[in-house]
Each structure stands twice: as structure tokens, then as C-alpha cells.
Amino acid sequence: MQQTIKNSIDYTGTGLHTANRVQLRFCPGLPNSGVVFSRTDMPNSPCIPARVEYVDNTHRGVSLKNDLCEVKTVEHVLAAINGLRIDNLIIEVSAPELPVGDGSAQIFVELLKKAEIVCQDGCESRLPIKILSPVWTSTKHGQKGHIVVLPSEVYQISFVLDLENSFVGSQFASFSISPEIFEQEIAPARTFGFFSEVEQLKKQGLAMGGSLENAVVIGESDFLNDLRFKNELVRHKILDLIGDLSLIGRPILGHVLAIKSGHDLNLNLARKIAEMADR
Ligand SMILES: [Zn+2]
């Protein structure tokens, strides 16, 4: 069965990069309509589907754009929707950038659960894309990042994060992604950044809404805030990956192994899987 939410629900927050104040509203979606953003601050509230073909920018977050409008930093909201196995949803936003919450997907999980996740009677379930042979991609030059999806009976993600030039070093985590695992083990993991980069980011007009309230900050020899999990950073990378791969628009049955991957590589894999499924 496809799933949506029973009731609409509202939240007001701030964008991580733009620091815009934004009203967010999750509304039930019709069967087979997928996840769609709507910009309520623009005339006629233009829409943009959460699909990989609309990815516009992946620098420090994922932006979607079509002829009508743009939405920025969509990955944490999309991770919550996909992690809870919601198929159809309208996400109304009153500004270009989605709210950051506490830097994780927790607030969005809470909102969606409060709105009550329901099965949509009388419509066929979404067919998962079953991975039958490996699909992979790597960063060009320097052989740094790699991502591959292998055949598996469940949706599993394993991730190696390596911040080799910092005290953090490498972190590893692996989960099979059920709504329960997502909610408990992944959704609370916050985004992160280096203290040494903050000034540079702000000069570029990024992270304008960033603070210790919505990001784990990595200092010279320690974190500047308390961690929620010992390996919180790699768990957040898995959260981002779930959001990125949700842009395929269908569930995946496969084991995704990512080594030092980021939005660019994640989305390259999403495109490859989507193309393969269309054939
Ligand atoms: Zn993130």
C-alpha cells in the first residue's frame, strides 16, 4: 500500500544557508502523486516534484529547480519522508529554503508522525527497484569517493566517512533501513561542519542561519557541542544519502555501500538507478 498523512501539519523555522524564516506545511498527497514541493510565497504556488531530474545545485545541500521555481536544502525533509515510507505528500513552503530544525531530521519525523501516517486504500503499492547487479560511480580524479549498490533482499546502507585531516578520522555505520531504525538511529543525527570553515562559508553567503543549535561543529581537537551518538557524523551522512536516493521516486531493494561519498556522488548513483529502472 502507498502511504501519506491523514492531516495537514504546520511548522515555522529558519533556513540553514539563507536564514530565511519559512513556514512549512505537510499536506496529504493523492495516490501515485509522489512527493511534491509547492512555493506558497509565489503567485499560483508553483510546484516542483522531488525527482532527481530537477536537481540543480549540490553545493552544501541539494536544491531542486524547474521553469517555475526553486527549493533549497531539501535533503533532510526528504530523508524523513522516505525513512518513514511515505509515498505521497505535498510540502508547502513560504520561502526558497526548507527549515533546518536542529540540523537533523528529527523535527520532520515528529511532525509527520503527529499528522498520522496512513495507508491509501485501493491503490497499488509502489514497486521497489530490485537491484540485480552492481551499479556504481566514483569521483573523477583522485579516486576519493565511491558508491555502489549491490543486490540485497532489504534496503541497507553502509557508509565510511573519513575526515582524515581532523581528529575525527574515520567513522563507519551500517543499517538496514526500516521506519523504526530510521527514527531511532538515523533521524536524530545532525549535520556538521568545521569551525575553521565558518567564516569562509559566511563570506559565500552560506550557513547564515547556522549555529551550535543546528549543527555539530568540529573544532581543532574536539567537538564544540555534545554528540548524540559516538558516530553521529557518519549517521548524518546516511541520513543525507537516504534523502538523496529518495529522489529516484521509488523504493530500492539493494545494499548501498558508500565510501567518502557526498551529494554529488549520491545523486549520480540515483540517476543511474533511475535510468536503469526506466529501461
Ligand atoms: Zn545533511
Residues whose N, C-alpha, C, O or C-beta is under 5 A from the ligand:
A	BS01	ZN	T191 H236 D240
